[in-house]
Amino acid sequence: MDDYLRRIGADRPARPDAAALRDLQLRHLQAVPFENLSIHLGEDIVLEEKALLAKIVEARRGGFCYELNGAFAALLRDLGFTVSLLQGRVFGGDGRLGIPYDHLALLVEAADDTGRWLADVGFGDHAHHPLLFDERGDQSDPAGTFRIVEAAEHGDLDVHRDGKPQFRLETRPHSLDDFRAGAWWHRTSPESHFPKSIVCSRLTPEGRITLSGRKLVTTVGGERQEQPLADDAAVLAAYRDHFGLDLDRLPPDPRPAGTG
């Protein structure tokens, strides 16, 4: 776990309080990319704590929600936080909910009187800081205004960003094993967006940086800049220089030629 802390540029906190959780989440988002390269490189995705830590800490890779939040949960528990795994269903562009176990998020209890927190380092472009889990009013964040509201049925909660629902959470805790079917579906289903495109993205102090095909997209202060990359060597260098990913080969792009 000391190696994990070094991976995200953090010191071991003196106590597992809300300030430490906030610092750890922000550092994680800036250091460990949200990426789905394993799906396209033919690598297995194993939802076991040892395997997740080996990938993210030892191999210095990223991952998608099950991997990132699964590993982050292990780190937080080691530091003294109480952590539960929550299953979520993501709202699509048409407002429909995705499959059960579509998303993994974390319910975290800190060693102070600040209440329970929703922590998430695995939803890509999302809240920079943990959200108060039991707060039902607006919560300001560098990424926008968030609100956790009671869902219409089943006692679930909907997480909104700037007035738009992002995902629905079931409040009952789960084990990591419970998410295997969701991870398998996202790896293999033609209805999942992950097999259809390659994503590698991380938060930066100034904004965000994303590599999509042969295009490097940098956002600084809301200004978006796109830089085309000339060849495979330039793409490999971008993975290394901007995301810390030392790949020996590029994942094949599943999109039709000319759309990268």
NUKE-708087 format. One record per residue (C-alpha): residue in three letters; z, x, y. Coordinates in pm, whole numbers, m for minus. Layout:
BEGIN
FILUM,resn,zz,xx,yy
FILUM,ala,Z,X,Y
...
//
This chain:
BEGIN
FILUM,resn,zz,xx,yy
FILUM,met,0,0,0
FILUM,asp,44,297,234
FILUM,asp,m325,371,170
FILUM,tyr,m403,9,256
FILUM,leu,m218,44,587
FILUM,arg,m413,361,664
FILUM,arg,m735,175,575
FILUM,ile,m667,m71,858
FILUM,gly,m509,181,1094
FILUM,ala,m162,28,1085
FILUM,asp,189,166,1053
FILUM,arg,438,10,814
FILUM,pro,618,m249,1030
FILUM,ala,994,m222,1079
FILUM,arg,1034,m586,970
FILUM,pro,799,m860,848
FILUM,asp,801,m1068,1163
FILUM,ala,535,m1267,1349
FILUM,ala,442,m978,1577
FILUM,ala,375,m755,1274
FILUM,leu,165,m1029,1110
FILUM,arg,m42,m1070,1425
FILUM,asp,m104,m695,1448
FILUM,leu,m194,m664,1080
FILUM,gln,m443,m952,1088
FILUM,leu,m621,m820,1396
FILUM,arg,m642,m467,1257
FILUM,his,m771,m600,924
FILUM,leu,m1046,m800,1093
FILUM,gln,m1158,m495,1291
FILUM,ala,m1146,m248,1000
FILUM,val,m1256,m436,687
FILUM,pro,m1593,m611,702
FILUM,phe,m1670,m959,579
FILUM,glu,m1955,m885,338
FILUM,asn,m2122,m1026,28
FILUM,leu,m2303,m711,m88
FILUM,ser,m2155,m723,m439
FILUM,ile,m2348,m1043,m510
FILUM,his,m2677,m869,m430
FILUM,leu,m2590,m531,m583
FILUM,gly,m2508,m691,m919
FILUM,glu,m2142,m589,m899
FILUM,asp,m1877,m798,m1069
FILUM,ile,m1621,m975,m850
FILUM,val,m1283,m971,m1022
FILUM,leu,m1009,m1186,m871
FILUM,glu,m718,m973,m984
FILUM,glu,m488,m791,m746
FILUM,lys,m550,m445,m891
FILUM,ala,m928,m488,m879
FILUM,leu,m922,m622,m522
FILUM,leu,m713,m332,m398
FILUM,ala,m937,m84,m579
FILUM,lys,m1242,m228,m402
FILUM,ile,m1101,m269,m52
FILUM,val,m862,28,m37
FILUM,glu,m998,291,m277
FILUM,ala,m1371,215,m247
FILUM,arg,m1332,121,123
FILUM,arg,m1548,m188,88
FILUM,gly,m1515,m537,228
FILUM,gly,m1566,m872,60
FILUM,phe,m1567,m1246,112
FILUM,cys,m1271,m1482,147
FILUM,tyr,m1132,m1464,m206
FILUM,glu,m1133,m1085,m201
FILUM,leu,m1021,m1025,157
FILUM,asn,m742,m1280,168
FILUM,gly,m644,m1206,m192
FILUM,ala,m592,m839,m108
FILUM,phe,m429,m915,229
FILUM,ala,m179,m1140,50
FILUM,ala,m79,m849,m175
FILUM,leu,m25,m626,128
FILUM,leu,181,m885,312
FILUM,arg,403,m949,11
FILUM,asp,464,m576,m27
FILUM,leu,575,m567,336
FILUM,gly,826,m847,284
FILUM,phe,635,m1159,392
FILUM,thr,640,m1475,182
FILUM,val,281,m1573,109
FILUM,ser,117,m1878,m54
FILUM,leu,m253,m1911,m135
FILUM,leu,m411,m2232,m5
FILUM,gln,m743,m2373,m115
FILUM,gly,m985,m2503,144
FILUM,arg,m1316,m2687,161
FILUM,val,m1554,m2579,436
FILUM,phe,m1727,m2832,660
FILUM,gly,m2104,m2793,657
FILUM,gly,m2331,m2838,956
FILUM,asp,m2376,m3203,858
FILUM,gly,m2000,m3261,853
FILUM,arg,m1980,m3284,475
FILUM,leu,m1715,m3091,285
FILUM,gly,m1801,m2815,41
FILUM,ile,m1672,m2774,m312
FILUM,pro,m1302,m2751,m401
FILUM,tyr,m1178,m2391,m380
FILUM,asp,m1456,m2324,m130
FILUM,his,m1222,m2106,76
FILUM,leu,m894,m1917,29
FILUM,ala,m650,m1899,321
FILUM,leu,m291,m1779,348
FILUM,leu,30,m1960,441
FILUM,val,274,m1690,557
FILUM,glu,645,m1708,632
FILUM,ala,781,m1427,849
FILUM,ala,1135,m1293,876
FILUM,asp,1208,m1453,1214
FILUM,asp,1239,m1800,1358
FILUM,thr,877,m1846,1460
FILUM,gly,786,m2086,1179
FILUM,arg,506,m2078,923
FILUM,trp,170,m1918,996
FILUM,leu,m188,m1969,879
FILUM,ala,m333,m1621,833
FILUM,asp,m699,m1563,751
FILUM,val,m902,m1242,735
FILUM,gly,m1177,m1393,520
FILUM,phe,m1362,m1659,720
FILUM,gly,m1591,m1430,916
FILUM,asp,m1608,m1526,1284
FILUM,his,m1277,m1710,1316
FILUM,ala,m934,m1685,1479
FILUM,his,m831,m1330,1569
FILUM,his,m461,m1413,1540
FILUM,pro,m259,m1620,1291
FILUM,leu,m216,m1986,1380
FILUM,leu,114,m2173,1376
FILUM,phe,83,m2383,1063
FILUM,asp,309,m2670,1174
FILUM,glu,180,m2691,1533
FILUM,arg,m47,m2992,1595
FILUM,gly,m147,m2913,1951
FILUM,asp,m408,m2673,2087
FILUM,gln,m360,m2304,2006
FILUM,ser,m540,m2054,2229
FILUM,asp,m703,m1752,2066
FILUM,pro,m961,m1495,2184
FILUM,ala,m1210,m1673,1956
FILUM,gly,m1153,m2015,2112
FILUM,thr,m915,m2309,2103
FILUM,phe,m786,m2400,1759
FILUM,arg,m603,m2708,1640
FILUM,ile,m458,m2798,1301
FILUM,val,m468,m3176,1249
FILUM,glu,m369,m3416,974
FILUM,ala,m668,m3512,762
FILUM,ala,m750,m3876,703
FILUM,glu,m633,m3874,342
FILUM,his,m431,m3693,75
FILUM,gly,m199,m3518,324
FILUM,asp,m448,m3236,379
FILUM,leu,m498,m3050,707
FILUM,asp,m818,m2986,902
FILUM,val,m858,m2668,1105
FILUM,his,m1066,m2722,1419
FILUM,arg,m1220,m2466,1652
FILUM,asp,m1327,m2580,1997
FILUM,gly,m1320,m2939,1878
FILUM,lys,m1530,m2885,1563
FILUM,pro,m1379,m2900,1212
FILUM,gln,m1406,m2569,1026
FILUM,phe,m1234,m2631,693
FILUM,arg,m987,m2865,521
FILUM,leu,m676,m2721,357
FILUM,glu,m474,m2852,69
FILUM,thr,m110,m2766,137
FILUM,arg,m12,m2716,m229
FILUM,pro,6,m2343,m319
FILUM,his,m225,m2196,m583
FILUM,ser,m262,m1880,m787
FILUM,leu,m549,m1635,m750
FILUM,asp,m683,m1744,m1090
FILUM,asp,m742,m2093,m953
FILUM,phe,m1019,m1962,m725
FILUM,arg,m1234,m1808,m998
FILUM,ala,m1458,m2114,m1037
FILUM,gly,m1519,m2128,m661
FILUM,ala,m1603,m1758,m648
FILUM,trp,m1840,m1794,m945
FILUM,trp,m2013,m2092,m779
FILUM,his,m2064,m1902,m455
FILUM,arg,m2207,m1606,m646
FILUM,thr,m2450,m1805,m861
FILUM,ser,m2532,m2149,m723
FILUM,pro,m2864,m2204,m542
FILUM,glu,m2668,m2441,m317
FILUM,ser,m2440,m2161,m195
FILUM,his,m2552,m1969,113
FILUM,phe,m2421,m1634,m16
FILUM,pro,m2699,m1563,m271
FILUM,lys,m2960,m1659,m10
FILUM,ser,m2881,m1389,245
FILUM,ile,m2693,m1065,293
FILUM,val,m2407,m1058,539
FILUM,cys,m2197,m770,668
FILUM,ser,m1992,m833,981
FILUM,arg,m1668,m730,1144
FILUM,leu,m1473,m792,1459
FILUM,thr,m1472,m519,1725
FILUM,pro,m1242,m473,2027
FILUM,glu,m1535,m575,2247
FILUM,gly,m1684,m853,2036
FILUM,arg,m1856,m844,1700
FILUM,ile,m2110,m639,1505
FILUM,thr,m2327,m775,1225
FILUM,leu,m2596,m626,1003
FILUM,ser,m2853,m878,884
FILUM,gly,m3148,m743,691
FILUM,arg,m3296,m468,909
FILUM,lys,m3139,m605,1226
FILUM,leu,m2815,m483,1381
FILUM,val,m2662,m749,1606
FILUM,thr,m2396,m646,1856
FILUM,thr,m2204,m896,2070
FILUM,val,m2006,m763,2367
FILUM,gly,m1838,m1003,2609
FILUM,gly,m2060,m1287,2489
FILUM,glu,m2380,m1083,2542
FILUM,arg,m2587,m1051,2223
FILUM,gln,m2809,m751,2159
FILUM,glu,m3040,m701,1859
FILUM,gln,m3155,m361,1737
FILUM,pro,m3429,m345,1472
FILUM,leu,m3381,m71,1212
FILUM,ala,m3691,121,1112
FILUM,asp,m3638,193,743
FILUM,asp,m3397,204,448
FILUM,ala,m3238,526,569
FILUM,ala,m3155,364,903
FILUM,val,m3002,61,732
FILUM,leu,m2788,279,503
FILUM,ala,m2677,477,807
FILUM,ala,m2582,153,987
FILUM,tyr,m2368,43,692
FILUM,arg,m2195,380,699
FILUM,asp,m2156,430,1073
FILUM,his,m2065,77,1180
FILUM,phe,m1886,m61,874
FILUM,gly,m1761,244,686
FILUM,leu,m1961,148,376
FILUM,asp,m2105,450,197
FILUM,leu,m2373,289,m22
FILUM,asp,m2601,482,m256
FILUM,arg,m2864,206,m248
FILUM,leu,m2951,m100,m48
FILUM,pro,m2902,m450,m188
FILUM,pro,m3238,m624,m230
FILUM,asp,m3297,m875,47
FILUM,pro,m3336,m1223,m108
FILUM,arg,m3520,m1363,194
FILUM,pro,m3897,m1384,209
FILUM,ala,m4073,m1082,356
FILUM,gly,m4095,m1088,733
FILUM,thr,m3777,m1291,789
FILUM,gly,m3529,m1000,800
//
